[in-house]
């Protein structure tokens, strides 16, 4: 006999927060939004653990969805610089995904291994070709043209004039020679290196060993960029943090390639994560890469699904089925749950698991967020961080085309379950049936759509985070841990929801001027 839940399946829009006492020191600028991303051990008797105990954290509790129309390299870079985390979509060829991850990791760093190098016998034509291919204007000239060869000079855009320098001009004639370059010795730390950059007023500082072999390059622009983005997420080498999506089909080939490229965390992309196929993928990653392979799993909507994936070794668990704006899984298959109900139950299961085992497994709320305050509600209900698709698809940095429809600018946004994405692996049950043979879906679980264009990611995200910080202060909390412990929620009636918006007034049209009588 089927089990039927007594409680209705509720969404974020059915809840409101009740304010707590706001202390005088509870100010938005003092709010810390850091969140754990992967599992870690802690003492259950000490209460909910601090986010800093996790091997991987984010400075704001926001990640972008594993979608073709959302998490490309440009958005991954922009979000990491603002403190969040992107998961580069996995519904593409392994080599293409690896290249995307590599470009994010190489975008900014402290100690950079040079990937633009030429030998002295090269010509100016080689310089132009390399610059156009890599987009880098600084080229190291080494005796053998490798990243670790003996440094003999540097070429930047200031060393030549396009249209004036002949293509056959030898590199040795236009480069700045080693004798005129300020260098640092291997072993220097980043603060000292930055001091040298400022002292000598240079844009690039090569780091060489005792044999004059090039080891690293350090750039002034990276220091400046960090000061402009104080919340940016970087690894120990000052490279941006980035995640990557995988599936339960080709993970044996995809995972090692992604980890080699520098992916910091992986996530299995599936509409239903409560499966043995996900457990198999997790087991492979954990046994093969025990110290490197952080992997999240999902999606689930209840306690049983969470426990299964947590016990399988998942580093975080994604919650949500059918709540995304472009997802029609509930409509097509009748499977899913209201996002609020799912997050509340899974968060309780996470806390129970932590009390039993001393292992904290972060929870990610994925889907069901249509308003900024829904992010705050998800965090209050126990999510450690959220995953957003439609929210990010609106921005310049998202991969979708910007188009004009009925005099309004829009961005393309399509689901992974749509025929356009053709992400059959996401919906494959692993049986070797029709999906595996034809690589085509029998029916769609997502749609192809547009969303209103909203501009730059940073501008919009800063506004959303300001609302979250303000709400935490209303609830008397300075951290997400305090917020989850102190938040009080009430179910809102349809009438009270209507009452919460503008009502019984005629809103002014900002584009028209009233005429006085």
Backbone torsions as a table, in degrees:
resi	resn	phi	psi	omega
1	UNK	NA	134.5	-178.4
2	UNK	-64.0	142.5	175.2
3	UNK	-87.8	131.6	-179.0
4	UNK	-119.8	123.1	179.6
5	UNK	-68.9	141.6	177.9
6	UNK	-75.2	-37.9	-176.8
7	UNK	-81.5	142.5	175.4
8	UNK	-69.2	158.3	179.4
9	UNK	-84.3	112.4	-171.0
10	UNK	-106.4	153.6	179.1
11	UNK	-108.8	170.1	179.6
12	UNK	-60.6	-34.9	-177.1
13	UNK	-66.0	-6.5	179.7
14	UNK	-96.8	5.4	-177.2
15	UNK	-124.9	152.9	172.0
16	UNK	-134.2	152.6	176.1
17	UNK	-90.8	142.7	174.4
18	UNK	-97.3	126.5	-177.8
19	UNK	-64.4	148.4	171.1
20	UNK	-108.3	176.3	176.4
21	UNK	-62.2	128.8	176.0
22	UNK	-97.8	112.6	178.7
23	UNK	-72.3	161.9	-177.2
24	UNK	-64.8	-28.7	-179.8
25	UNK	-88.3	3.0	-178.7
26	UNK	-89.8	83.4	-176.1
27	UNK	-114.3	146.3	-178.2
28	UNK	-54.7	-36.7	-178.6
29	UNK	-69.9	-13.1	178.6
30	UNK	-97.4	-6.3	-178.6
31	UNK	-72.8	132.5	176.6
32	UNK	-109.7	126.2	-175.8
33	UNK	-109.5	20.3	-179.9
34	UNK	-66.0	147.1	-176.0
35	UNK	-142.4	147.4	176.3
36	UNK	-76.4	146.9	178.7
37	UNK	-109.1	-37.6	-176.0
38	UNK	-123.8	159.8	-174.3
39	UNK	-59.9	153.7	178.3
40	UNK	-159.5	162.6	179.2
41	UNK	-94.2	144.4	178.0
42	UNK	-157.4	170.8	-179.2
43	UNK	-87.8	113.8	-179.0
44	UNK	-62.8	-28.7	-178.2
45	UNK	-70.3	-15.7	-179.9
46	UNK	-87.7	4.1	-178.7
47	UNK	89.1	-168.4	179.2
48	UNK	-60.5	133.7	-174.9
49	UNK	-77.1	159.1	176.7
50	UNK	-74.9	146.6	-179.6
51	UNK	-61.3	-30.7	-175.8
52	UNK	-64.7	-14.2	178.8
53	UNK	-75.1	-17.3	-179.6
54	UNK	-74.5	141.2	176.6
55	UNK	-62.6	-20.8	178.8
56	UNK	-138.7	123.4	179.5
57	UNK	-126.7	164.8	172.3
58	UNK	-124.5	151.2	-174.8
59	UNK	-84.8	-18.2	169.9
60	UNK	-134.4	144.2	-169.5
61	UNK	-82.5	49.9	-173.9
62	UNK	-133.1	130.2	175.4
63	UNK	-128.7	157.9	179.1
64	UNK	-101.9	147.9	-172.4
65	UNK	-69.3	154.5	-179.7
66	UNK	-80.0	70.8	-171.9
67	UNK	-134.0	144.6	178.3
68	UNK	-59.0	-34.8	-175.8
69	UNK	-89.2	6.7	-176.5
70	UNK	-128.3	-65.7	-166.2
71	UNK	-97.0	70.5	168.3
72	UNK	-88.9	-175.3	-175.7
73	UNK	-68.1	-36.6	-176.9
74	UNK	-65.5	-44.1	179.0
75	UNK	-70.4	-35.1	178.4
76	UNK	-60.5	-40.7	179.1
77	UNK	-67.5	-48.3	-177.1
78	UNK	-61.8	-41.7	-177.8
79	UNK	-70.9	-41.0	178.0
80	UNK	-61.9	-36.9	-179.9
81	UNK	-69.9	-21.1	177.6
82	UNK	-95.3	0.9	176.0
83	UNK	106.3	-5.5	-179.1
84	UNK	-97.7	-161.8	-175.3
85	UNK	-145.9	133.5	175.3
86	UNK	-109.5	149.8	172.9
87	UNK	-113.0	105.2	-179.4
88	UNK	-59.3	129.6	-172.5
89	UNK	-61.6	143.7	-176.7
90	UNK	-98.1	-3.4	-178.9
91	UNK	-83.9	59.2	178.1
92	UNK	-156.8	169.9	179.8
93	UNK	-59.7	146.2	-177.8
94	UNK	-55.2	-46.4	-176.8
95	UNK	-64.4	-32.0	178.5
96	UNK	-71.5	-41.8	178.1
97	UNK	-65.6	-41.7	177.9
98	UNK	-60.1	-41.8	179.8
99	UNK	-63.7	-40.1	178.1
100	UNK	-62.1	-48.5	179.4
101	UNK	-59.0	-43.4	-179.8
102	UNK	-61.0	-39.1	-179.7
103	UNK	-69.3	-33.3	176.0
104	UNK	-67.7	-45.5	-178.3
105	UNK	-65.6	-31.3	-177.5
106	UNK	-90.9	-3.3	-176.6
107	UNK	-62.9	-43.2	-176.8
108	UNK	-146.5	138.8	178.1
109	UNK	-158.6	173.9	172.8
110	UNK	-90.7	-73.0	176.1
111	UNK	-93.3	107.7	-174.8
112	UNK	-102.2	126.9	169.8
113	UNK	-77.4	119.2	-173.8
114	UNK	-61.5	127.5	176.8
115	UNK	-113.0	10.8	173.9
116	UNK	-125.7	100.2	-172.9
117	UNK	-137.9	147.5	176.6
118	UNK	-143.0	154.8	173.8
119	UNK	-84.8	164.0	-178.9
120	UNK	-62.3	-25.5	-178.1
121	UNK	-78.0	-7.8	178.7
122	UNK	-66.2	166.3	-179.4
123	UNK	-114.0	172.3	178.0
124	UNK	-61.4	-31.9	176.9
125	UNK	-60.4	-37.5	177.3
126	UNK	-66.8	-36.4	177.7
127	UNK	-62.0	-48.0	-179.4
128	UNK	-61.8	-44.2	-179.1
129	UNK	-62.9	-42.9	-179.3
130	UNK	-67.3	-40.4	179.0
131	UNK	-64.0	-41.8	179.6
132	UNK	-67.6	-33.6	-178.7
133	UNK	-75.2	-39.9	-174.5
134	UNK	-99.4	-23.2	-175.0
135	UNK	79.7	5.1	-178.6
136	UNK	-95.1	136.0	-179.5
137	UNK	-97.4	-9.3	178.5
138	UNK	-106.8	122.4	-177.7
139	UNK	-123.7	127.0	177.2
140	UNK	-84.6	133.6	177.1
141	UNK	-104.5	111.9	-179.6
142	UNK	-118.3	161.3	-173.4
143	UNK	-59.6	-31.2	-179.7
144	UNK	-113.7	5.5	177.6
145	UNK	75.2	16.4	179.5
146	UNK	-107.3	171.7	-178.6
147	UNK	-72.6	-15.7	-177.9
148	UNK	-121.0	15.3	178.2
149	UNK	-74.7	174.7	179.3
150	UNK	-71.5	123.8	-176.0
151	UNK	-71.8	127.9	178.0
152	UNK	-120.3	-13.9	179.5
153	UNK	177.8	176.6	178.5
154	UNK	-135.6	141.3	173.2
155	UNK	-120.1	129.8	172.4
156	UNK	-126.6	176.8	-178.7
157	UNK	-64.6	-15.3	178.8
158	UNK	-80.8	-9.5	-176.1
159	UNK	-90.4	-3.5	-177.9
160	UNK	-152.0	167.1	176.1
161	UNK	-127.8	116.9	177.8
162	UNK	-64.6	135.5	-177.2
163	UNK	91.9	-19.1	178.3
164	UNK	-110.0	-37.4	179.9
165	UNK	-81.7	126.2	-178.7
166	UNK	-67.3	140.2	-179.5
167	UNK	-58.5	-28.0	-177.1
168	UNK	-88.3	1.3	-179.3
169	UNK	-62.4	127.1	179.0
170	UNK	-63.9	144.4	179.0
171	UNK	-57.8	-37.3	-177.2
172	UNK	-59.7	-23.3	-177.7
173	UNK	-85.3	-20.4	-175.7
174	UNK	-113.3	-13.7	-178.0
175	UNK	-73.2	157.7	169.0
176	UNK	-83.1	118.7	-174.6
177	UNK	-71.6	160.1	-178.1
178	UNK	-55.0	-35.9	-177.9
179	UNK	-62.2	-21.1	-178.9
180	UNK	-104.5	9.7	-175.9
181	UNK	-110.1	134.3	172.5
182	UNK	-80.7	126.0	-178.7
183	UNK	-123.6	161.1	173.2
184	UNK	-117.5	155.3	179.4
185	UNK	-92.1	150.1	179.1
186	UNK	-57.9	138.1	-177.1
187	UNK	111.2	-15.6	178.2
188	UNK	-68.4	144.5	177.2
189	UNK	-91.4	168.7	-173.4
190	UNK	-65.2	-43.4	178.0
191	UNK	-58.9	-42.0	179.2
192	UNK	-65.9	-38.0	178.2
193	UNK	-64.0	-42.5	177.8
194	UNK	-63.6	-35.1	176.2
195	UNK	-61.9	-40.3	178.8
196	UNK	-65.7	-39.0	178.1
197	UNK	-58.9	-44.4	-179.3
198	UNK	-72.5	-37.9	-179.1
199	UNK	-62.6	-44.4	-175.7
200	UNK	-93.9	-0.9	176.8
201	UNK	56.4	48.9	179.3
202	UNK	-114.1	159.6	178.3
203	UNK	-95.9	-20.0	-178.2
204	UNK	-140.3	132.5	179.3
205	UNK	-119.6	108.3	175.7
206	UNK	-72.7	143.3	174.3
207	UNK	-112.3	121.4	-176.1
208	UNK	-122.4	161.1	177.1
209	UNK	-96.4	-171.9	-175.8
210	UNK	-65.2	-22.5	179.9
211	UNK	-94.9	11.1	177.6
212	UNK	72.8	15.1	179.1
213	UNK	-81.9	138.5	-179.1
214	UNK	-70.5	131.8	177.0
215	UNK	-113.3	-46.9	-177.9
216	UNK	-147.1	165.4	167.4
217	UNK	-122.6	140.2	177.1
218	UNK	-122.5	130.1	-172.7
219	UNK	-111.8	141.0	175.9
220	UNK	-61.8	-37.5	-175.7
221	UNK	-61.4	-30.2	179.4
222	UNK	-69.2	-38.4	176.8
223	UNK	-64.4	-46.4	-180.0
224	UNK	-61.7	-40.9	-178.4
225	UNK	-64.1	-38.2	179.8
226	UNK	-65.8	-38.7	179.2
227	UNK	-66.7	-30.6	178.9
228	UNK	-79.1	-20.5	-178.4
229	UNK	-129.4	75.2	-174.4
230	UNK	-64.0	-19.8	-178.6
231	UNK	-94.2	0.5	-172.2
232	UNK	-57.3	145.3	179.3
233	UNK	-94.6	117.2	179.9
234	UNK	-131.7	157.1	177.7
235	UNK	-89.2	-170.5	-176.6
236	UNK	-64.0	-23.8	178.9
237	UNK	-95.4	13.7	179.1
238	UNK	65.9	24.9	174.5
239	UNK	-94.3	149.2	-179.4
240	UNK	-62.3	143.3	176.4
241	UNK	-79.8	136.4	177.8
242	UNK	-147.9	143.8	175.8
243	UNK	-106.6	174.4	-179.6
244	UNK	-148.5	141.9	178.1
245	UNK	-86.4	144.9	175.6
246	UNK	-133.2	170.2	176.0
247	UNK	-125.1	179.5	-178.7
248	UNK	-95.3	18.4	179.9
249	UNK	-105.0	-59.9	-172.9
250	UNK	-109.9	26.6	-174.4
251	UNK	-63.2	-26.5	179.5
252	UNK	-65.7	-28.0	176.5
253	UNK	-94.9	-37.3	-173.7
254	UNK	-74.3	-43.5	-174.8
255	UNK	-59.9	-52.2	-180.0
256	UNK	-59.8	-35.4	179.1
257	UNK	-66.3	-41.1	-179.5
258	UNK	-69.0	-41.0	179.6
259	UNK	-66.6	-37.8	176.5
260	UNK	-63.7	-36.2	179.7
261	UNK	-72.3	-15.0	176.3
262	UNK	109.7	9.1	178.7
263	UNK	-56.4	131.3	-175.4
264	UNK	-84.8	-27.0	-179.1
265	UNK	-156.3	146.5	179.4
266	UNK	-112.6	161.6	176.0
267	UNK	-147.2	128.1	177.8
268	UNK	-74.9	126.7	-176.6
269	UNK	-97.5	111.8	-179.6
270	UNK	-156.1	146.4	176.9
271	UNK	-74.3	-25.1	179.2
272	UNK	-136.2	107.8	-175.0
273	UNK	-91.4	-4.2	-177.9
274	UNK	-83.3	73.7	-173.9
275	UNK	-147.9	154.3	177.4
276	UNK	-68.0	-24.9	179.5
277	UNK	-64.9	-37.9	177.0
278	UNK	-68.9	-40.0	178.0
279	UNK	-60.5	-38.7	178.9
280	UNK	-64.7	-43.3	-179.7
281	UNK	-64.3	-43.4	178.3
282	UNK	-61.2	-44.5	-179.2
283	UNK	-60.7	-41.2	178.9
284	UNK	-62.4	-47.0	-176.6
285	UNK	-66.0	-43.3	-177.6
286	UNK	-68.8	-34.8	-179.4
287	UNK	-79.6	-31.1	-177.0
288	UNK	-87.2	-34.8	-177.6
289	UNK	-130.4	65.9	-173.1
290	UNK	-61.7	-28.4	-176.5
291	UNK	-103.2	-4.9	-172.9
292	UNK	-125.3	-27.1	-169.7
293	UNK	-88.6	77.8	171.4
294	UNK	-76.7	128.2	-177.4
295	UNK	-142.7	126.8	173.6
296	UNK	-91.9	161.1	-177.5
297	UNK	-140.6	168.1	-179.7
298	UNK	145.0	-176.5	10.3
299	UNK	-101.0	151.4	177.3
300	UNK	-131.1	169.4	-179.3
301	UNK	-136.8	8.0	-177.9
302	UNK	-149.2	177.2	-177.5
303	UNK	-61.7	-44.0	-176.6
304	UNK	-61.8	-43.3	179.6
305	UNK	-63.4	-41.9	178.1
306	UNK	-62.7	-48.6	-177.1
307	UNK	-59.7	-39.4	-178.4
308	UNK	-62.1	-47.3	-177.5
309	UNK	-73.6	-37.0	178.0
310	UNK	-63.3	-43.0	179.0
311	UNK	-70.2	-24.3	176.5
312	UNK	-75.7	-15.5	177.4
313	UNK	110.9	9.9	-179.8
314	UNK	-59.2	138.4	-179.2
315	UNK	-81.4	-27.0	167.8
316	UNK	-151.0	160.6	-177.2
317	UNK	-123.8	128.9	179.3
318	UNK	-90.9	137.3	-175.9
319	UNK	-117.2	131.1	174.3
320	UNK	136.0	125.1	174.5
321	UNK	-134.9	118.2	173.3
322	UNK	84.7	6.7	-176.6
323	UNK	-94.9	-9.1	-179.3
324	UNK	-69.1	152.3	-175.3
325	UNK	-65.3	-25.6	179.4
326	UNK	-106.2	7.2	-177.8
327	UNK	-94.6	131.5	178.7
328	UNK	-121.8	28.2	179.5
329	UNK	-60.1	-42.5	180.0
330	UNK	-64.9	-39.8	-179.3
331	UNK	-68.0	-38.2	-176.7
332	UNK	-82.0	-38.3	-171.4
333	UNK	-121.5	-9.3	-178.8
334	UNK	69.7	25.3	-178.8
335	UNK	-113.1	135.8	177.0
336	UNK	146.4	-169.5	-179.6
337	UNK	-164.7	148.5	174.3
338	UNK	-53.9	135.6	-170.4
339	UNK	-63.6	-37.8	179.8
340	UNK	-63.6	-46.3	179.2
341	UNK	-61.2	-40.3	-179.3
342	UNK	-65.7	-45.9	-178.4
343	UNK	-64.4	-42.8	-179.1
344	UNK	-60.2	-45.6	-178.4
345	UNK	-69.2	-42.4	-178.1
346	UNK	-68.8	-37.5	177.7
347	UNK	-62.5	-39.8	176.1
348	UNK	-63.7	-40.0	178.3
349	UNK	-64.3	-38.7	176.8
350	UNK	-61.9	-43.7	179.6
351	UNK	-64.8	-39.6	176.5
352	UNK	-62.0	-44.9	-179.6
353	UNK	-62.6	-39.3	178.7
354	UNK	-64.9	-42.6	179.1
355	UNK	-64.4	-35.4	-177.9
356	UNK	-77.5	-37.6	-169.3
357	UNK	-114.9	-18.1	-174.0
358	UNK	75.3	13.4	178.1
359	UNK	-113.1	123.0	179.9
360	UNK	-98.8	121.2	-179.7
361	UNK	-111.1	107.8	-177.4
362	UNK	-59.1	151.6	-179.7
363	UNK	-115.4	132.4	177.5
364	UNK	-111.7	124.5	175.9
365	UNK	-88.6	117.7	-173.5
366	UNK	-119.2	106.1	176.9
367	UNK	105.3	166.9	174.9
368	UNK	79.7	8.9	-177.8
369	UNK	-106.8	113.3	179.5
370	UNK	-117.8	-12.3	176.8
371	UNK	-128.4	153.7	179.4
372	UNK	-57.4	-39.3	-176.6
373	UNK	-68.0	-17.7	175.3
374	UNK	-64.7	-31.2	175.1
375	UNK	-60.8	-45.9	-179.1
376	UNK	-63.9	-40.0	178.0
377	UNK	-63.1	-41.4	178.6
378	UNK	-60.5	-40.5	179.0
379	UNK	-68.2	-38.5	178.3
380	UNK	-65.3	-33.7	-179.3
381	UNK	-78.9	-7.8	174.2
382	UNK	122.7	-5.2	176.1
383	UNK	-66.4	139.2	176.3
384	UNK	-80.3	-33.9	175.2
385	UNK	-156.3	167.4	-178.1
386	UNK	-117.7	158.9	174.7
387	UNK	-120.8	129.0	-173.6
388	UNK	-123.8	140.0	176.8
389	UNK	-113.6	-67.7	-179.1
390	UNK	-54.3	-40.5	-178.5
391	UNK	-54.1	-47.3	-176.4
392	UNK	-83.6	-24.7	-178.8
393	UNK	-62.6	-18.0	-176.8
394	UNK	-78.0	-12.4	-166.8
395	UNK	-95.2	162.1	179.1
396	UNK	-55.2	-37.6	-173.2
397	UNK	-75.9	-13.8	179.3
398	UNK	-72.0	149.8	-174.5
399	UNK	-68.9	-22.0	-176.2
400	UNK	-62.0	150.5	179.0
401	UNK	-69.2	146.0	172.4
402	UNK	-93.3	121.8	-175.9
403	UNK	-130.0	163.7	177.9
404	UNK	-113.3	122.8	-178.9
405	UNK	-130.0	121.7	-179.6
406	UNK	52.0	46.9	177.3
407	UNK	65.4	17.6	176.2
408	UNK	-125.8	135.6	177.5
409	UNK	-78.2	134.9	-178.7
410	UNK	-131.9	162.9	172.8
411	UNK	-120.2	142.1	177.2
412	UNK	-70.4	142.2	-179.8
413	UNK	-148.6	115.2	-178.6
414	UNK	-128.4	146.5	-177.7
415	UNK	-82.2	156.8	177.3
416	UNK	-68.6	-18.8	177.8
417	UNK	-90.1	4.9	179.7
418	UNK	-86.9	160.6	177.3
419	UNK	-64.7	-26.4	178.8
420	UNK	-65.1	-42.3	-179.0
421	UNK	-73.9	-35.0	-179.2
422	UNK	53.7	38.4	179.8
423	UNK	-87.4	68.4	-175.6
424	UNK	-66.0	-27.7	-178.4
425	UNK	-63.5	-28.0	-177.8
426	UNK	-67.2	-25.7	-174.7
427	UNK	-114.7	4.6	-179.6
428	UNK	-76.0	134.5	178.1
429	UNK	-86.4	2.1	174.4
430	UNK	78.9	14.5	-174.9
431	UNK	-90.4	-5.1	-176.7
432	UNK	77.2	20.7	-178.0
433	UNK	-83.8	-145.9	-172.3
434	UNK	-60.8	-40.6	-178.2
435	UNK	-61.6	-44.8	-178.7
436	UNK	-67.5	-33.7	-176.8
437	UNK	-79.5	-43.7	-175.2
438	UNK	-95.7	-19.1	-175.4
439	UNK	55.6	32.5	176.5
440	UNK	-131.8	145.8	179.1
441	UNK	-88.9	138.5	178.6
442	UNK	-71.5	-28.9	177.2
443	UNK	-150.7	158.8	-177.6
444	UNK	-87.8	148.4	171.5
445	UNK	-121.4	13.4	177.8
446	UNK	-151.8	166.3	-176.9
447	UNK	-121.8	164.8	175.2
448	UNK	-105.2	125.8	-168.7
449	UNK	-149.1	-174.3	173.2
450	UNK	-125.6	153.6	171.8
451	UNK	-131.4	149.1	-179.1
452	UNK	-60.9	132.6	179.0
453	UNK	-66.3	137.5	-174.0
454	UNK	-125.8	-1.5	177.1
455	UNK	99.0	-143.6	-175.3
456	UNK	-82.3	144.7	179.2
457	UNK	-60.3	-48.8	-173.0
458	UNK	-59.7	-44.5	-178.5
459	UNK	-60.5	-46.1	-177.9
460	UNK	-70.5	-42.9	-178.0
461	UNK	-65.5	-38.8	178.8
462	UNK	-62.4	-37.0	177.7
463	UNK	-66.8	-42.1	179.0
464	UNK	-64.4	-42.5	-179.7
465	UNK	-67.6	-32.4	176.7
466	UNK	-62.6	-38.9	177.4
467	UNK	-65.1	-42.3	-179.2
468	UNK	-63.5	-45.8	179.5
469	UNK	-61.6	-41.6	179.6
470	UNK	-62.9	-41.6	179.7
471	UNK	-65.2	-40.6	177.2
472	UNK	-58.6	-40.8	177.9
473	UNK	-64.1	-40.0	176.4
474	UNK	-58.7	-29.9	-178.0
475	UNK	-98.5	10.0	174.8
476	UNK	71.8	33.3	-176.9
477	UNK	-128.3	145.6	177.1
478	UNK	-113.1	-9.6	177.2
479	UNK	-136.0	162.8	178.1
480	UNK	-66.5	-31.8	177.3
481	UNK	-63.0	-46.7	177.3
482	UNK	-64.0	-38.2	-178.4
483	UNK	-61.3	-46.6	-180.0
484	UNK	-63.4	-35.7	-178.8
485	UNK	-74.7	-32.3	-172.1
486	UNK	-104.4	-15.2	-174.2
487	UNK	-61.7	140.6	174.0
488	UNK	-122.5	130.2	-175.3
489	UNK	-122.3	148.5	175.7
490	UNK	-131.0	144.6	174.3
491	UNK	-73.9	133.4	-176.4
492	UNK	-104.9	136.7	176.0
493	UNK	-76.2	165.2	179.3
494	UNK	-60.7	-36.6	-179.1
495	UNK	-68.8	-39.9	-179.7
496	UNK	-69.5	-30.8	176.0
497	UNK	-66.4	-43.6	177.1
498	UNK	-62.6	-38.8	-179.0
499	UNK	-63.3	-26.7	-176.9
500	UNK	-73.8	-15.3	177.5
501	UNK	-100.9	179.4	176.1
502	UNK	-64.4	131.3	-178.8
503	UNK	-151.0	156.5	177.4
504	UNK	59.7	27.2	175.0
505	UNK	-138.4	162.6	172.7
506	UNK	-104.7	114.6	-177.0
507	UNK	-70.2	141.3	179.2
508	UNK	-74.7	141.5	171.7
509	UNK	-87.7	115.0	-175.1
510	UNK	-65.6	-15.6	-177.5
511	UNK	-94.8	-0.2	-178.8
512	UNK	-126.9	149.3	-180.0
513	UNK	-106.1	136.0	177.8
514	UNK	-69.6	151.0	177.7
515	UNK	-105.6	119.2	-178.7
516	UNK	-75.3	141.2	179.3
517	UNK	-94.5	NA	NA
